[in-house]
Amino acid sequence: MAQRKFYVVWEGHNPGIYDSWDDCKDQVEGYPGAKYKAFNDQSEATEAFRGSADEHIGILKTIASHKPVNVNYEAFPEIILDSIAVDAACSKNPGPMEYRGVDTKTGAQIFHFGPLEDGTNNIGEFLAIVHALAMMKKEGSTFPIYSDSRTAQAWVRDRKCKTNLQRTARNGKIFELIARAEYWLQNNTYTNRIIKWKTEEWGEIPADFGRK
């Protein structure tokens, strides 16, 4: 007799714990970036569901699950291909937040951070831009950065993350990252252009996590 399994769906159509593969498959099939795993014990599955998916499935699988966004660059020659595109994802507000940067031309992932508990999308967008700026400053690169968040771009210009989110025991790491980002902005200069990605005209930004 086959051993009974319990399937944890952290990110899917309806996150939860399921006791059959068919039910789990219904939640993850067709959902970009779905995160799920089978467990042999119900209590183990329950404990896993309360935590982060990356603690159980590994960051490489999480990254690999993000599907590249297809942009018709021939139709929009104004897009600068030698650039970095950044984006963030947050399943709730506040909620698990992550961000990443990709090569605009190829969609290849350059950096990824998170998820971290109790963040917001705007904070993730802000941190992603500063991450890209700091990385390129270190490498001596002047490539422009595309972001679809006007709010995050304004925060970067002001060198201040003007979030209303309150600090808690759960999101302390996020506030540490904010402080580091603000310190970097206040103590560094850069020549990289930060350009608004025209989602309405061009489609989703290449760094999009595909969860809309």
C-alpha positions in Angstrom: 0.0 0.0 0.0 1.4 3.4 -1.0 2.3 5.8 1.8 -0.1 8.6 2.2 1.3 12.0 1.4 0.4 15.6 2.2 1.0 18.4 -0.2 1.9 21.9 0.9 1.1 24.7 -1.6 2.7 27.9 -0.4 2.0 29.8 -3.7 -0.7 28.6 -6.0 -4.3 29.4 -6.9 -5.4 28.5 -3.3 -2.5 28.0 -0.9 -3.0 25.3 1.7 -2.4 21.7 2.6 -3.9 18.9 0.4 -4.0 15.2 0.9 -4.0 14.2 -2.8 -1.8 15.0 -5.7 -4.8 15.7 -7.9 -6.0 18.4 -5.5 -2.5 19.8 -5.3 -2.1 19.8 -9.1 -5.3 21.8 -9.4 -3.8 24.6 -7.3 -0.4 24.8 -9.0 -1.1 23.9 -12.7 -1.0 27.1 -14.8 0.2 29.2 -11.8 3.5 30.9 -12.7 6.1 30.5 -9.9 4.0 28.0 -7.9 5.8 26.7 -4.8 4.8 23.3 -3.4 6.2 20.1 -1.9 5.0 16.7 -0.7 5.4 15.5 2.9 4.9 12.1 4.5 3.6 13.4 7.8 0.6 15.8 8.3 2.2 17.5 11.3 5.4 18.1 9.3 3.3 19.5 6.4 1.4 21.8 8.8 4.7 23.1 10.3 6.2 23.6 6.8 3.1 25.6 5.6 3.6 28.0 8.5 7.1 28.8 7.4 8.8 29.8 4.2 8.8 27.7 1.0 12.5 28.3 0.5 13.3 26.6 3.8 12.0 23.4 2.2 12.3 23.5 -1.6 15.6 25.5 -1.9 16.3 28.8 -3.4 17.5 27.4 -6.8 14.1 25.7 -7.4 12.3 28.9 -6.5 14.4 31.0 -8.9 14.0 28.4 -11.7 10.2 28.6 -11.2 10.1 32.2 -12.4 9.1 32.3 -16.0 10.8 34.8 -18.3 8.6 37.6 -19.6 8.4 37.9 -23.4 8.7 41.5 -24.7 8.4 42.4 -28.4 11.5 44.5 -28.6 11.3 44.9 -32.4 8.0 46.8 -31.9 9.5 49.1 -29.3 13.0 50.1 -30.4 13.1 52.8 -27.8 13.7 50.2 -25.1 17.4 50.2 -24.1 18.4 46.5 -24.2 21.7 47.0 -22.5 20.1 47.6 -19.1 18.8 45.9 -16.0 15.1 45.5 -15.2 14.0 45.1 -11.6 10.8 44.1 -9.9 9.3 42.9 -6.6 6.5 40.6 -5.5 4.5 40.6 -2.3 1.6 38.1 -1.9 -0.1 40.3 0.8 0.3 43.8 2.1 2.2 43.3 4.3 3.3 39.8 3.4 6.3 37.7 2.1 8.3 40.1 -0.1 11.0 39.3 -2.6 12.8 41.2 -5.4 15.0 40.5 -8.3 16.9 42.0 -11.3 17.3 40.6 -14.8 19.1 41.3 -18.0 16.6 43.2 -20.0 17.8 41.8 -23.3 17.9 38.1 -22.3 15.7 37.8 -19.2 18.6 36.1 -17.4 18.4 36.6 -13.7 21.2 38.7 -12.2 20.2 38.8 -8.6 17.3 37.6 -6.4 16.6 38.3 -2.7 13.9 37.0 -0.4 11.2 36.2 0.4 11.3 38.1 3.7 8.3 38.2 6.1 5.9 41.2 6.4 7.2 43.5 3.6 5.4 45.5 0.9 5.8 45.7 -2.8 7.0 49.3 -2.8 9.8 48.4 -0.3 10.8 45.6 -2.5 10.9 47.8 -5.6 13.0 50.4 -3.7 15.5 47.8 -2.5 15.7 46.2 -6.0 16.7 49.6 -7.5 19.3 50.3 -4.9 20.7 46.7 -5.1 21.1 47.2 -8.9 22.8 50.6 -8.4 25.2 49.3 -5.8 26.1 46.3 -7.8 26.8 48.3 -11.0 28.8 50.9 -9.1 31.0 48.1 -7.8 31.4 46.8 -11.3 31.9 50.2 -12.9 28.8 49.8 -15.1 26.6 52.7 -16.2 23.7 50.6 -17.6 20.3 52.1 -17.0 17.8 50.5 -14.7 14.1 49.9 -15.6 11.5 49.9 -12.9 7.7 50.0 -13.1 7.3 51.7 -9.7 7.1 55.5 -9.7 6.9 55.3 -5.9 10.2 53.4 -5.6 11.9 55.7 -8.1 10.8 58.8 -6.0 12.1 57.2 -2.8 15.5 56.6 -4.5 15.6 60.2 -5.7 14.8 61.4 -2.2 17.3 58.9 -0.7 14.7 57.8 1.7 12.3 54.9 1.9 9.1 56.7 2.9 7.1 53.6 3.9 4.3 53.6 6.5 5.0 50.0 7.4 5.7 49.5 11.1 8.7 47.6 12.3 7.9 44.3 14.1 9.9 41.3 15.3 9.0 39.5 12.0 10.2 42.2 9.5 13.3 43.4 11.3 15.5 42.1 8.5 13.6 44.2 6.0 14.2 47.4 8.0 17.9 46.5 8.3 18.0 46.3 4.5 16.2 49.7 4.2 18.7 51.3 6.5 21.6 49.9 4.5 20.0 51.1 1.2 19.4 54.6 2.6 23.0 54.8 3.9 24.3 53.7 0.4 22.2 56.4 -1.3 23.3 59.1 1.1 27.0 58.2 0.7 27.3 57.4 -3.0 26.7 59.0 -6.4 25.7 57.3 -9.6 25.2 58.1 -13.2 22.9 55.2 -14.1 19.5 56.4 -15.5 16.5 55.0 -13.7 13.8 54.7 -16.3 10.0 54.1 -15.8 9.0 50.9 -17.6 5.9 51.7 -19.6 3.8 48.6 -18.7 0.6 49.9 -20.4 2.5 50.2 -23.7 5.3 47.6 -23.6 3.7 44.8 -21.4 5.0 43.4 -18.1 8.6 44.3 -17.1 11.1 41.5 -17.9 11.7 41.1 -14.1 8.1 40.5 -13.4 7.4 37.5 -11.2 4.3 36.5 -13.2 1.8 36.3 -10.3 -0.8 38.8 -11.4 
